[in-house]
Each structure stands twice: as C-alpha cells, then as structure tokens.
Amino acid sequence: MTLRGPLQVRVFAPAKINLTLHVTGQKPNGYHLLDTLVAFADVGDTLDLSVGNAPFTVSGPEAANVPDAKGNLVTQVAHLFPDLPHVSLSLHKTLPVAAGIGGGSADAAAAFRGMLALRSVMPEQQGEEQPYDELLKLGADIPMCVASSVARVQGIGDVVRALPQFPAVHAVLVNPRVPLSTPDVFNALKCRANEAMPEEIPTLSDAGEVVDWLAGQRNDLEAPALSLQPSISDVLSVLRAQPACLLARMSGSGATCFGVFGGENAARDAARAVMAQRPDWWVQATSLGDQARRAMPQVR
Ligand code: ATP
C-alpha cells in the first residue's frame, strides 16, 4: 500500500424503503423471489473509513443492538478487499436494527462504496476487479443499496433496474421499537407465490400519481409481520389517522411503516403529532426517492 497521510472517506448509508414488496415465488434452495420497488430516505447511518489498523467502532443512538466486528456486515464487506488490509472502520448508527429498512444492508453497501473510493486513490490498485457478486451472498438487499437509487428489484435481489423518472415523495417513517427477524417473517408467510407487479411501471409525475399507483400494489410481508407483531397495526392506524396521510404501508419485513404526505410541511406536522402521541416510537420525517448523489463517498 503506497497511500500515505490522514486520508478519510465518509459515506452516507440511507435507509431503504420498500414502497411495494410482492413475494412471487421460492427457489428450491429456499431463497424467495421478489418484485419490489425501493426508494431511499434522507435519514441513514454514516460510515467513516480511514487508512490504519484501529478496531471497528460503533457510535450513535442505535449502536447498542449492532453486532460486533465479527458479525457486522461492514467488516465482512471490507474483507472482500484483501488488497486493502489496513482500513479502520467507524460506524455511526441512527437506523433501528432489524427494522425492515435495510440498515445492515445500507451499511454494507456504504462499506462497498467506501472501499472502492479508497482503492480509487491508490494508483496500483485501479485495475482490480469489483467484488460485486460477493455482496449478494452477504445479503439479498445489499445490491439494491449500492446505488441508493429508486429501483425495481426482482429475482432474489440480484436484478436491480433503476427508475430514473420516479418523483421523490414526502413521508414519515415510524418504528414501534420492536425488532423483527426477516427469516421469521418469511416463515410466517402463508402464500409464497403471489402476483408480480405490472410489467411496466408507468411514468409518475407527482406524489398524487405515486400514491394512486402504489395503492394498487402491496407488501406481501405485512400480514405475516402483523401476525408476529400486532403493534404494527397500531403504527398503521396512527399514520392513517394523520389528516394529510395519503397512504400508509409497512416497509420490508417490518416493523417500520411509512406514511406518504402531499408536502414537506404536512409530513413534518404529522411526525410531530405521532411523536407527541407515542414518544416511545422511532419517528422520522423524510423524503423518499433517489439518494445516489448523497450516498457518494466524500474523500477528505
Ligand atoms: P433486511 O435487510 O433483512 O430487511 P432489516 O432492515 O430488517 O434487514 P437490519 O437492521 O439490516 O434489519 O438487521 C438485520 C440483521 O443484520 C440484524 O439482526 C443484525 O444482527 C445484522 N447486522 C449485521 N451488520 C449490521 C449493521 N451494520 N447494522 C445493523 N444490523 C446488522
């Protein structure tokens, strides 16, 4: 390694929200086939990478539930780069763990972008292959988090097609502070081969059109998640009771739900109202859309 000096890379890891999630089948090896539309929030974790041998650290309000270095996806991704053995990793965790918003996957994808950025400033390493295929083995949601763009994702998470025209919408994210295990939710799923989304997703120009289209789609994991964790129905009811809420749905395998609102002020007012009603819940007003630009590593 010829790199010298206090080089640091900071990467934003935005929360992934499944606006729809259709379970369309299951492979003989147990992997589920999905058809999902994902968008990214402007809330997320932050990963710092620097040249050195400091131990992996985790800080932030949600640090307590994050696995240690051995079990953490961030360090597992760093190990995919044997040509960069001396990288110190420091994660600031603000997303709740096991919450259906892909926190671990977003962190893993951020580590991937960060390692590539570090490698790009090392002239002798620039021809190295990107270990992209290995990411899917670490987690089916990781490839969709790499670009952090609105995308339709199919297969087992390996077919990711960006939807560049999709408009950002204002939303409120609410987690009732109960972790849900993704495998448990899939095990509770009754029907494992539901209808896919329509072949073509139409061009949608504003929040109203997005909501009208989303209303015709589903999250197939909502019913099984609710059977395991009834407080999800409280979250959906509280969101739907907000005067300007246009649609409320669970993200991923739960328990986080999102409510879509017509504007930023409406979303902020609703977030304040939900926080006042349930101070024990995790509540965030956000925009949901493309976070590709913000997710780009900042080299200092
Ligand atoms: P999924 O991607 O399955 O929808 P999720 O959003 O429900 O996941 P995550 O917060 O990604 O949940 O956590 C799933 C599991 O990943 C946790 O049980 C945790 O042990 C593990 N994990 C590994 N690395 C991390 C990380 N950096 N942050 C959070 N969880 C992690």
py3Dmol code that shows the C-alpha trace and the ligand (Angstrom):
import py3Dmol

protein = """\
ATOM      1  CA  MET A   1       0.000   0.000   0.000  1.00  0.00           C
ATOM      2  CA  THR A   2       1.612   3.255  -1.067  1.00  0.00           C
ATOM      3  CA  LEU A   3      -1.060   5.510   0.335  1.00  0.00           C
ATOM      4  CA  ARG A   4       0.185   7.923   2.997  1.00  0.00           C
ATOM      5  CA  GLY A   5      -1.325  10.681   5.090  1.00  0.00           C
ATOM      6  CA  PRO A   6      -4.551  11.090   7.048  1.00  0.00           C
ATOM      7  CA  LEU A   7      -6.862  10.064   4.206  1.00  0.00           C
ATOM      8  CA  GLN A   8     -10.502   9.677   5.262  1.00  0.00           C
ATOM      9  CA  VAL A   9     -13.633   8.650   3.397  1.00  0.00           C
ATOM     10  CA  ARG A  10     -17.119   9.367   4.767  1.00  0.00           C
ATOM     11  CA  VAL A  11     -20.110   7.510   3.308  1.00  0.00           C
ATOM     12  CA  PHE A  12     -23.820   8.067   3.952  1.00  0.00           C
ATOM     13  CA  ALA A  13     -25.923   4.885   4.195  1.00  0.00           C
ATOM     14  CA  PRO A  14     -29.557   5.872   3.547  1.00  0.00           C
ATOM     15  CA  ALA A  15     -32.470   3.790   4.843  1.00  0.00           C
ATOM     16  CA  LYS A  16     -34.063   1.612   2.147  1.00  0.00           C
ATOM     17  CA  ILE A  17     -37.853   1.691   1.974  1.00  0.00           C
ATOM     18  CA  ASN A  18     -39.862  -0.932   0.084  1.00  0.00           C
ATOM     19  CA  LEU A  19     -42.748   1.074  -1.422  1.00  0.00           C
ATOM     20  CA  THR A  20     -44.109  -2.279  -2.629  1.00  0.00           C
ATOM     21  CA  LEU A  21     -42.968  -5.828  -1.951  1.00  0.00           C
ATOM     22  CA  HIS A  22     -44.508  -8.743  -3.839  1.00  0.00           C
ATOM     23  CA  VAL A  23     -43.289 -12.246  -2.998  1.00  0.00           C
ATOM     24  CA  THR A  24     -43.551 -14.071  -6.322  1.00  0.00           C
ATOM     25  CA  GLY A  25     -42.050 -17.479  -5.585  1.00  0.00           C
ATOM     26  CA  GLN A  26     -39.411 -19.503  -3.824  1.00  0.00           C
ATOM     27  CA  LYS A  27     -36.347 -21.265  -5.200  1.00  0.00           C
ATOM     28  CA  PRO A  28     -35.603 -24.896  -4.264  1.00  0.00           C
ATOM     29  CA  ASN A  29     -32.724 -23.587  -2.098  1.00  0.00           C
ATOM     30  CA  GLY A  30     -35.235 -21.596  -0.015  1.00  0.00           C
ATOM     31  CA  TYR A  31     -34.440 -18.124  -1.407  1.00  0.00           C
ATOM     32  CA  HIS A  32     -37.587 -16.073  -2.020  1.00  0.00           C
ATOM     33  CA  LEU A  33     -38.249 -14.411  -5.361  1.00  0.00           C
ATOM     34  CA  LEU A  34     -39.367 -10.807  -5.031  1.00  0.00           C
ATOM     35  CA  ASP A  35     -40.724  -7.984  -7.116  1.00  0.00           C
ATOM     36  CA  THR A  36     -40.208  -4.791  -5.134  1.00  0.00           C
ATOM     37  CA  LEU A  37     -39.991  -1.056  -5.701  1.00  0.00           C
ATOM     38  CA  VAL A  38     -37.411   0.531  -3.418  1.00  0.00           C
ATOM     39  CA  ALA A  39     -36.720   4.175  -2.624  1.00  0.00           C
ATOM     40  CA  PHE A  40     -34.199   5.733  -0.250  1.00  0.00           C
ATOM     41  CA  ALA A  41     -34.681   8.111   2.660  1.00  0.00           C
ATOM     42  CA  ASP A  42     -32.645  11.144   3.641  1.00  0.00           C
ATOM     43  CA  VAL A  43     -32.093   9.571   7.071  1.00  0.00           C
ATOM     44  CA  GLY A  44     -29.394   6.961   7.494  1.00  0.00           C
ATOM     45  CA  ASP A  45     -26.171   5.802   9.091  1.00  0.00           C
ATOM     46  CA  THR A  46     -22.691   7.227   8.436  1.00  0.00           C
ATOM     47  CA  LEU A  47     -19.572   5.159   7.865  1.00  0.00           C
ATOM     48  CA  ASP A  48     -16.042   6.570   8.162  1.00  0.00           C
ATOM     49  CA  LEU A  49     -13.130   4.724   6.586  1.00  0.00           C
ATOM     50  CA  SER A  50      -9.504   5.645   7.048  1.00  0.00           C
ATOM     51  CA  VAL A  51      -6.129   4.093   6.439  1.00  0.00           C
ATOM     52  CA  GLY A  52      -4.989   2.413   9.649  1.00  0.00           C
ATOM     53  CA  ASN A  53      -5.445  -0.519  11.983  1.00  0.00           C
ATOM     54  CA  ALA A  54      -7.837   0.898  14.600  1.00  0.00           C
ATOM     55  CA  PRO A  55     -10.517  -1.530  15.829  1.00  0.00           C
ATOM     56  CA  PHE A  56     -14.053  -1.318  14.391  1.00  0.00           C
ATOM     57  CA  THR A  57     -16.172   1.149  16.407  1.00  0.00           C
ATOM     58  CA  VAL A  58     -19.899   1.858  16.526  1.00  0.00           C
ATOM     59  CA  SER A  59     -21.429   5.042  17.972  1.00  0.00           C
ATOM     60  CA  GLY A  60     -24.815   6.760  17.779  1.00  0.00           C
ATOM     61  CA  PRO A  61     -28.289   6.340  19.242  1.00  0.00           C
ATOM     62  CA  GLU A  62     -28.836   2.817  17.823  1.00  0.00           C
ATOM     63  CA  ALA A  63     -25.322   1.462  18.492  1.00  0.00           C
ATOM     64  CA  ALA A  64     -26.397  -0.895  21.283  1.00  0.00           C
ATOM     65  CA  ASN A  65     -28.005  -3.506  19.027  1.00  0.00           C
ATOM     66  CA  VAL A  66     -25.343  -3.606  16.329  1.00  0.00           C
ATOM     67  CA  PRO A  67     -23.254  -6.806  16.014  1.00  0.00           C
ATOM     68  CA  ASP A  68     -19.552  -6.613  16.874  1.00  0.00           C
ATOM     69  CA  ALA A  69     -16.793  -6.590  14.265  1.00  0.00           C
ATOM     70  CA  LYS A  70     -17.006 -10.325  13.541  1.00  0.00           C
ATOM     71  CA  GLY A  71     -20.761 -10.359  12.884  1.00  0.00           C
ATOM     72  CA  ASN A  72     -21.009  -6.947  11.259  1.00  0.00           C
ATOM     73  CA  LEU A  73     -21.735  -6.638   7.561  1.00  0.00           C
ATOM     74  CA  VAL A  74     -19.459  -3.593   7.340  1.00  0.00           C
ATOM     75  CA  THR A  75     -16.345  -5.551   8.303  1.00  0.00           C
ATOM     76  CA  GLN A  76     -17.456  -8.523   6.207  1.00  0.00           C
ATOM     77  CA  VAL A  77     -17.583  -6.274   3.125  1.00  0.00           C
ATOM     78  CA  ALA A  78     -14.163  -4.779   3.961  1.00  0.00           C
ATOM     79  CA  HIS A  79     -12.763  -8.324   3.947  1.00  0.00           C
ATOM     80  CA  LEU A  80     -13.830  -8.660   0.307  1.00  0.00           C
ATOM     81  CA  PHE A  81     -10.919  -6.289  -0.457  1.00  0.00           C
ATOM     82  CA  PRO A  82      -7.785  -8.255   0.509  1.00  0.00           C
ATOM     83  CA  ASP A  83      -5.707  -5.683  -1.390  1.00  0.00           C
ATOM     84  CA  LEU A  84      -6.768  -3.101   1.262  1.00  0.00           C
ATOM     85  CA  PRO A  85      -5.995  -4.869   4.548  1.00  0.00           C
ATOM     86  CA  HIS A  86      -5.309  -1.752   6.646  1.00  0.00           C
ATOM     87  CA  VAL A  87      -8.598   0.133   6.804  1.00  0.00           C
ATOM     88  CA  SER A  88     -10.164   1.397  10.034  1.00  0.00           C
ATOM     89  CA  LEU A  89     -13.970   1.472  10.090  1.00  0.00           C
ATOM     90  CA  SER A  90     -16.190   3.598  12.288  1.00  0.00           C
ATOM     91  CA  LEU A  91     -19.999   3.388  12.052  1.00  0.00           C
ATOM     92  CA  HIS A  92     -22.439   5.997  13.368  1.00  0.00           C
ATOM     93  CA  LYS A  93     -25.739   4.150  13.757  1.00  0.00           C
ATOM     94  CA  THR A  94     -29.016   6.075  13.681  1.00  0.00           C
ATOM     95  CA  LEU A  95     -31.273   3.492  11.985  1.00  0.00           C
ATOM     96  CA  PRO A  96     -33.004   0.952  14.249  1.00  0.00           C
ATOM     97  CA  VAL A  97     -31.721  -2.610  13.815  1.00  0.00           C
ATOM     98  CA  ALA A  98     -33.941  -5.390  12.382  1.00  0.00           C
ATOM     99  CA  ALA A  99     -36.490  -2.782  11.344  1.00  0.00           C
ATOM    100  CA  GLY A 100     -37.275  -3.568   7.676  1.00  0.00           C
ATOM    101  CA  ILE A 101     -35.413  -0.516   6.393  1.00  0.00           C
ATOM    102  CA  GLY A 102     -32.251  -2.355   5.427  1.00  0.00           C
ATOM    103  CA  GLY A 103     -29.912  -0.736   7.941  1.00  0.00           C
ATOM    104  CA  GLY A 104     -27.357  -3.532   7.819  1.00  0.00           C
ATOM    105  CA  SER A 105     -27.592  -3.752   4.034  1.00  0.00           C
ATOM    106  CA  ALA A 106     -27.255   0.033   3.662  1.00  0.00           C
ATOM    107  CA  ASP A 107     -24.148  -0.058   5.889  1.00  0.00           C
ATOM    108  CA  ALA A 108     -22.712  -2.946   3.854  1.00  0.00           C
ATOM    109  CA  ALA A 109     -23.346  -1.081   0.600  1.00  0.00           C
ATOM    110  CA  ALA A 110     -21.737   2.042   2.099  1.00  0.00           C
ATOM    111  CA  ALA A 111     -18.683  -0.015   3.061  1.00  0.00           C
ATOM    112  CA  PHE A 112     -18.511  -1.265  -0.537  1.00  0.00           C
ATOM    113  CA  ARG A 113     -18.668   2.278  -1.967  1.00  0.00           C
ATOM    114  CA  GLY A 114     -16.150   3.479   0.600  1.00  0.00           C
ATOM    115  CA  MET A 115     -13.662   0.690  -0.088  1.00  0.00           C
ATOM    116  CA  LEU A 116     -13.923   1.365  -3.832  1.00  0.00           C
ATOM    117  CA  ALA A 117     -13.289   5.076  -3.183  1.00  0.00           C
ATOM    118  CA  LEU A 118     -10.209   4.273  -1.081  1.00  0.00           C
ATOM    119  CA  ARG A 119      -8.948   1.922  -3.761  1.00  0.00           C
ATOM    120  CA  SER A 120      -9.501   4.543  -6.470  1.00  0.00           C
ATOM    121  CA  VAL A 121      -6.882   6.802  -4.893  1.00  0.00           C
ATOM    122  CA  MET A 122      -4.297   4.005  -4.965  1.00  0.00           C
ATOM    123  CA  PRO A 123      -2.869   4.062  -8.493  1.00  0.00           C
ATOM    124  CA  GLU A 124      -1.519   0.498  -8.446  1.00  0.00           C
ATOM    125  CA  GLN A 125      -4.925  -0.940  -7.489  1.00  0.00           C
ATOM    126  CA  GLN A 126      -7.107   0.688 -10.106  1.00  0.00           C
ATOM    127  CA  GLY A 127      -7.356  -2.348 -12.371  1.00  0.00           C
ATOM    128  CA  GLU A 128      -8.654  -4.578  -9.559  1.00  0.00           C
ATOM    129  CA  GLU A 129     -12.000  -6.278 -10.040  1.00  0.00           C
ATOM    130  CA  GLN A 130     -15.009  -5.102  -8.010  1.00  0.00           C
ATOM    131  CA  PRO A 131     -16.215  -7.957  -5.751  1.00  0.00           C
ATOM    132  CA  TYR A 132     -19.845  -7.033  -6.592  1.00  0.00           C
ATOM    133  CA  ASP A 133     -21.064 -10.648  -6.951  1.00  0.00           C
ATOM    134  CA  GLU A 134     -19.970 -11.417  -3.392  1.00  0.00           C
ATOM    135  CA  LEU A 135     -22.346  -8.789  -1.996  1.00  0.00           C
ATOM    136  CA  LEU A 136     -25.483 -10.820  -2.776  1.00  0.00           C
ATOM    137  CA  LYS A 137     -24.049 -13.726  -0.787  1.00  0.00           C
ATOM    138  CA  LEU A 138     -23.727 -11.470   2.256  1.00  0.00           C
ATOM    139  CA  GLY A 139     -27.324 -10.233   1.950  1.00  0.00           C
ATOM    140  CA  ALA A 140     -30.026 -10.113  -0.742  1.00  0.00           C
ATOM    141  CA  ASP A 141     -30.782  -6.432  -0.018  1.00  0.00           C
ATOM    142  CA  ILE A 142     -27.199  -5.227  -0.392  1.00  0.00           C
ATOM    143  CA  PRO A 143     -27.001  -4.904  -4.221  1.00  0.00           C
ATOM    144  CA  MET A 144     -30.105  -2.650  -4.289  1.00  0.00           C
ATOM    145  CA  CYS A 145     -28.473  -0.369  -1.686  1.00  0.00           C
ATOM    146  CA  VAL A 146     -25.233   0.116  -3.625  1.00  0.00           C
ATOM    147  CA  ALA A 147     -26.599   2.785  -5.999  1.00  0.00           C
ATOM    148  CA  SER A 148     -29.209   4.080  -3.489  1.00  0.00           C
ATOM    149  CA  SER A 149     -31.433   4.970  -6.454  1.00  0.00           C
ATOM    150  CA  VAL A 150     -35.152   4.304  -6.842  1.00  0.00           C
ATOM    151  CA  ALA A 151     -35.249   0.863  -8.425  1.00  0.00           C
ATOM    152  CA  ARG A 152     -37.415  -2.107  -9.273  1.00  0.00           C
ATOM    153  CA  VAL A 153     -35.722  -5.173  -7.813  1.00  0.00           C
ATOM    154  CA  GLN A 154     -36.553  -8.724  -8.854  1.00  0.00           C
ATOM    155  CA  GLY A 155     -35.184 -12.248  -8.587  1.00  0.00           C
ATOM    156  CA  ILE A 156     -33.583 -12.887  -5.216  1.00  0.00           C
ATOM    157  CA  GLY A 157     -32.427  -9.268  -5.119  1.00  0.00           C
ATOM    158  CA  ASP A 158     -29.955  -9.652  -7.959  1.00  0.00           C
ATOM    159  CA  VAL A 159     -31.958  -7.946 -10.731  1.00  0.00           C
ATOM    160  CA  VAL A 160     -31.838  -4.209  -9.997  1.00  0.00           C
ATOM    161  CA  ARG A 161     -33.289  -1.770 -12.552  1.00  0.00           C
ATOM    162  CA  ALA A 162     -33.149   1.948 -11.752  1.00  0.00           C
ATOM    163  CA  LEU A 163     -36.250   4.094 -12.332  1.00  0.00           C
ATOM    164  CA  PRO A 164     -34.675   7.498 -13.004  1.00  0.00           C
ATOM    165  CA  GLN A 165     -38.021   9.280 -13.576  1.00  0.00           C
ATOM    166  CA  PHE A 166     -39.583   8.430 -10.225  1.00  0.00           C
ATOM    167  CA  PRO A 167     -40.544  11.592  -8.250  1.00  0.00           C
ATOM    168  CA  ALA A 168     -39.489  11.972  -4.597  1.00  0.00           C
ATOM    169  CA  VAL A 169     -42.358  11.935  -2.085  1.00  0.00           C
ATOM    170  CA  HIS A 170     -42.570  13.283   1.466  1.00  0.00           C
ATOM    171  CA  ALA A 171     -43.096  10.660   4.123  1.00  0.00           C
ATOM    172  CA  VAL A 172     -42.976   9.789   7.806  1.00  0.00           C
ATOM    173  CA  LEU A 173     -41.195   6.628   8.989  1.00  0.00           C
ATOM    174  CA  VAL A 174     -42.430   5.031  12.203  1.00  0.00           C
ATOM    175  CA  ASN A 175     -40.971   2.048  14.050  1.00  0.00           C
ATOM    176  CA  PRO A 176     -42.720   0.792  17.204  1.00  0.00           C
ATOM    177  CA  ARG A 177     -39.363  -0.220  18.673  1.00  0.00           C
ATOM    178  CA  VAL A 178     -39.825  -3.938  18.294  1.00  0.00           C
ATOM    179  CA  PRO A 179     -37.158  -5.789  16.282  1.00  0.00           C
ATOM    180  CA  LEU A 180     -38.449  -8.290  13.723  1.00  0.00           C
ATOM    181  CA  SER A 181     -36.336 -11.076  12.251  1.00  0.00           C
ATOM    182  CA  THR A 182     -36.632 -11.247   8.451  1.00  0.00           C
ATOM    183  CA  PRO A 183     -36.441 -15.106   8.364  1.00  0.00           C
ATOM    184  CA  ASP A 184     -39.230 -15.327  10.983  1.00  0.00           C
ATOM    185  CA  VAL A 185     -41.487 -13.109   8.874  1.00  0.00           C
ATOM    186  CA  PHE A 186     -40.846 -15.149   5.707  1.00  0.00           C
ATOM    187  CA  ASN A 187     -41.575 -18.341   7.684  1.00  0.00           C
ATOM    188  CA  ALA A 188     -44.940 -16.908   8.745  1.00  0.00           C
ATOM    189  CA  LEU A 189     -45.862 -16.128   5.107  1.00  0.00           C
ATOM    190  CA  LYS A 190     -48.876 -18.241   4.051  1.00  0.00           C
ATOM    191  CA  CYS A 191     -48.759 -17.902   0.252  1.00  0.00           C
ATOM    192  CA  ARG A 192     -45.272 -17.909  -1.248  1.00  0.00           C
ATOM    193  CA  ALA A 193     -46.184 -17.269  -4.893  1.00  0.00           C
ATOM    194  CA  ASN A 194     -48.202 -14.086  -5.316  1.00  0.00           C
ATOM    195  CA  GLU A 195     -48.764 -11.918  -8.355  1.00  0.00           C
ATOM    196  CA  ALA A 196     -45.860  -9.748  -9.539  1.00  0.00           C
ATOM    197  CA  MET A 197     -46.210  -6.004 -10.115  1.00  0.00           C
ATOM    198  CA  PRO A 198     -47.440  -4.978 -13.583  1.00  0.00           C
ATOM    199  CA  GLU A 199     -44.805  -5.466 -16.311  1.00  0.00           C
ATOM    200  CA  GLU A 200     -44.478  -1.710 -16.840  1.00  0.00           C
ATOM    201  CA  ILE A 201     -44.395   0.842 -14.053  1.00  0.00           C
ATOM    202  CA  PRO A 202     -45.966   3.951 -15.624  1.00  0.00           C
ATOM    203  CA  THR A 203     -44.194   7.300 -15.561  1.00  0.00           C
ATOM    204  CA  LEU A 204     -45.481   9.028 -12.423  1.00  0.00           C
ATOM    205  CA  SER A 205     -45.076  12.774 -12.111  1.00  0.00           C
ATOM    206  CA  ASP A 206     -46.097  13.737  -8.561  1.00  0.00           C
ATOM    207  CA  ALA A 207     -46.980  12.409  -5.110  1.00  0.00           C
ATOM    208  CA  GLY A 208     -50.668  12.033  -6.036  1.00  0.00           C
ATOM    209  CA  GLU A 209     -49.867   9.814  -9.017  1.00  0.00           C
ATOM    210  CA  VAL A 210     -47.345   7.826  -6.972  1.00  0.00           C
ATOM    211  CA  VAL A 211     -49.928   7.198  -4.252  1.00  0.00           C
ATOM    212  CA  ASP A 212     -52.651   6.222  -6.761  1.00  0.00           C
ATOM    213  CA  TRP A 213     -50.290   3.683  -8.319  1.00  0.00           C
ATOM    214  CA  LEU A 214     -48.927   2.375  -5.019  1.00  0.00           C
ATOM    215  CA  ALA A 215     -52.491   1.851  -3.754  1.00  0.00           C
ATOM    216  CA  GLY A 216     -52.923  -0.893  -6.357  1.00  0.00           C
ATOM    217  CA  GLN A 217     -49.794  -2.733  -5.121  1.00  0.00           C
ATOM    218  CA  ARG A 218     -48.961  -4.484  -1.828  1.00  0.00           C
ATOM    219  CA  ASN A 219     -46.415  -5.556   0.729  1.00  0.00           C
ATOM    220  CA  ASP A 220     -46.949  -9.320   0.981  1.00  0.00           C
ATOM    221  CA  LEU A 221     -44.942  -9.422   4.214  1.00  0.00           C
ATOM    222  CA  GLU A 222     -47.341  -7.085   6.036  1.00  0.00           C
ATOM    223  CA  ALA A 223     -49.822  -9.826   7.058  1.00  0.00           C
ATOM    224  CA  PRO A 224     -47.200 -12.278   8.374  1.00  0.00           C
ATOM    225  CA  ALA A 225     -45.336  -9.474  10.172  1.00  0.00           C
ATOM    226  CA  LEU A 226     -48.606  -8.331  11.776  1.00  0.00           C
ATOM    227  CA  SER A 227     -49.306 -11.883  12.950  1.00  0.00           C
ATOM    228  CA  LEU A 228     -45.951 -11.838  14.779  1.00  0.00           C
ATOM    229  CA  GLN A 229     -46.052  -8.253  15.972  1.00  0.00           C
ATOM    230  CA  PRO A 230     -49.547  -6.770  16.395  1.00  0.00           C
ATOM    231  CA  SER A 231     -48.151  -3.316  17.310  1.00  0.00           C
ATOM    232  CA  ILE A 232     -47.589  -2.798  13.555  1.00  0.00           C
ATOM    233  CA  SER A 233     -51.344  -2.327  13.196  1.00  0.00           C
ATOM    234  CA  ASP A 234     -51.178   0.477  15.829  1.00  0.00           C
ATOM    235  CA  VAL A 235     -48.457   2.161  13.768  1.00  0.00           C
ATOM    236  CA  LEU A 236     -50.525   1.931  10.579  1.00  0.00           C
ATOM    237  CA  SER A 237     -53.634   3.249  12.372  1.00  0.00           C
ATOM    238  CA  VAL A 238     -51.776   6.201  13.891  1.00  0.00           C
ATOM    239  CA  LEU A 239     -50.263   7.107  10.497  1.00  0.00           C
ATOM    240  CA  ARG A 240     -53.611   6.774   8.707  1.00  0.00           C
ATOM    241  CA  ALA A 241     -55.277   8.953  11.342  1.00  0.00           C
ATOM    242  CA  GLN A 242     -52.994  11.891  10.437  1.00  0.00           C
ATOM    243  CA  PRO A 243     -55.136  14.395   8.487  1.00  0.00           C
ATOM    244  CA  ALA A 244     -52.866  14.632   5.422  1.00  0.00           C
ATOM    245  CA  CYS A 245     -51.786  10.990   5.177  1.00  0.00           C
ATOM    246  CA  LEU A 246     -52.312   9.735   1.611  1.00  0.00           C
ATOM    247  CA  LEU A 247     -51.163   6.127   2.105  1.00  0.00           C
ATOM    248  CA  ALA A 248     -49.546   4.047   4.861  1.00  0.00           C
ATOM    249  CA  ARG A 249     -47.760   0.715   4.421  1.00  0.00           C
ATOM    250  CA  MET A 250     -45.117  -1.429   6.080  1.00  0.00           C
ATOM    251  CA  SER A 251     -41.577  -1.479   4.628  1.00  0.00           C
ATOM    252  CA  GLY A 252     -39.649  -4.722   4.028  1.00  0.00           C
ATOM    253  CA  SER A 253     -40.205  -7.334   6.722  1.00  0.00           C
ATOM    254  CA  GLY A 254     -41.201  -4.640   9.248  1.00  0.00           C
ATOM    255  CA  ALA A 255     -41.837  -3.355  11.709  1.00  0.00           C
ATOM    256  CA  THR A 256     -41.143   0.132  10.274  1.00  0.00           C
ATOM    257  CA  CYS A 257     -44.069   1.629   8.347  1.00  0.00           C
ATOM    258  CA  PHE A 258     -44.139   4.697   6.120  1.00  0.00           C
ATOM    259  CA  GLY A 259     -46.887   7.231   5.565  1.00  0.00           C
ATOM    260  CA  VAL A 260     -46.874   9.320   2.375  1.00  0.00           C
ATOM    261  CA  PHE A 261     -47.871  13.008   2.599  1.00  0.00           C
ATOM    262  CA  GLY A 262     -48.597  15.657  -0.027  1.00  0.00           C
ATOM    263  CA  GLY A 263     -45.824  18.020   1.085  1.00  0.00           C
ATOM    264  CA  GLU A 264     -42.863  18.561   3.400  1.00  0.00           C
ATOM    265  CA  ASN A 265     -44.772  20.610   5.982  1.00  0.00           C
ATOM    266  CA  ALA A 266     -47.575  18.052   6.155  1.00  0.00           C
ATOM    267  CA  ALA A 267     -45.022  15.280   6.755  1.00  0.00           C
ATOM    268  CA  ARG A 268     -43.217  17.305   9.445  1.00  0.00           C
ATOM    269  CA  ASP A 269     -46.508  18.176  11.205  1.00  0.00           C
ATOM    270  CA  ALA A 270     -47.541  14.524  11.139  1.00  0.00           C
ATOM    271  CA  ALA A 271     -44.160  13.402  12.504  1.00  0.00           C
ATOM    272  CA  ARG A 272     -44.503  15.884  15.387  1.00  0.00           C
ATOM    273  CA  ALA A 273     -48.049  14.662  16.114  1.00  0.00           C
ATOM    274  CA  VAL A 274     -47.008  10.989  16.098  1.00  0.00           C
ATOM    275  CA  MET A 275     -44.012  11.760  18.363  1.00  0.00           C
ATOM    276  CA  ALA A 276     -46.277  13.589  20.805  1.00  0.00           C
ATOM    277  CA  GLN A 277     -48.717  10.680  20.858  1.00  0.00           C
ATOM    278  CA  ARG A 278     -46.077   7.931  21.077  1.00  0.00           C
ATOM    279  CA  PRO A 279     -42.769   9.254  22.456  1.00  0.00           C
ATOM    280  CA  ASP A 280     -41.563   5.643  22.772  1.00  0.00           C
ATOM    281  CA  TRP A 281     -41.620   5.095  18.976  1.00  0.00           C
ATOM    282  CA  TRP A 282     -38.878   5.948  16.440  1.00  0.00           C
ATOM    283  CA  VAL A 283     -40.322   8.630  14.141  1.00  0.00           C
ATOM    284  CA  GLN A 284     -38.657  10.480  11.251  1.00  0.00           C
ATOM    285  CA  ALA A 285     -39.961  12.872   8.607  1.00  0.00           C
ATOM    286  CA  THR A 286     -38.076  12.298   5.359  1.00  0.00           C
ATOM    287  CA  SER A 287     -38.233  12.489   1.603  1.00  0.00           C
ATOM    288  CA  LEU A 288     -38.238   9.154  -0.211  1.00  0.00           C
ATOM    289  CA  GLY A 289     -36.553   8.955  -3.583  1.00  0.00           C
ATOM    290  CA  ASP A 290     -33.115   8.903  -5.073  1.00  0.00           C
ATOM    291  CA  GLN A 291     -30.179   9.355  -2.666  1.00  0.00           C
ATOM    292  CA  ALA A 292     -27.482   8.379  -5.195  1.00  0.00           C
ATOM    293  CA  ARG A 293     -25.700  11.731  -5.038  1.00  0.00           C
ATOM    294  CA  ARG A 294     -25.701  11.953  -1.235  1.00  0.00           C
ATOM    295  CA  ALA A 295     -24.550   8.334  -0.956  1.00  0.00           C
ATOM    296  CA  MET A 296     -21.377   9.043  -2.930  1.00  0.00           C
ATOM    297  CA  PRO A 297     -18.240   8.740  -0.783  1.00  0.00           C
ATOM    298  CA  GLN A 298     -16.681  12.030   0.339  1.00  0.00           C
ATOM    299  CA  VAL A 299     -12.902  11.758   0.219  1.00  0.00           C
ATOM    300  CA  ARG A 300     -11.182  14.193   2.627  1.00  0.00           C
TER     301      ARG A 300
END
"""
ligand_1 = """\
31
ATP
P -33.346 -6.826 5.944
O -32.235 -6.320 5.077
O -33.315 -8.306 6.163
O -34.698 -6.285 5.609
P -33.662 -5.280 8.316
O -33.732 -3.959 7.686
O -34.951 -5.799 8.831
O -32.980 -6.300 7.371
P -31.135 -4.829 9.659
O -31.105 -3.604 10.505
O -30.413 -4.809 8.384
O -32.644 -5.282 9.503
O -30.609 -6.048 10.593
C -30.697 -7.394 10.188
C -29.614 -8.174 10.919
O -28.359 -7.805 10.365
C -29.535 -7.843 12.395
O -30.127 -8.855 13.146
C -28.054 -7.711 12.691
O -27.619 -8.724 13.562
C -27.341 -7.895 11.351
N -26.329 -6.830 11.061
C -25.097 -7.020 10.599
N -24.470 -5.845 10.401
C -25.307 -4.884 10.765
C -25.210 -3.466 10.781
N -24.129 -2.797 10.359
N -26.289 -2.780 11.212
C -27.419 -3.439 11.592
N -27.549 -4.779 11.605
C -26.506 -5.507 11.184
"""
view = py3Dmol.view(width=600, height=400)
view.addModel(protein, "pdb")
view.setStyle({"model": 0}, {"cartoon": {"style": "trace"}})
view.addModel(ligand_1, "xyz")
view.setStyle({"model": 1}, {"stick": {}})
view.zoomTo()
view.show()
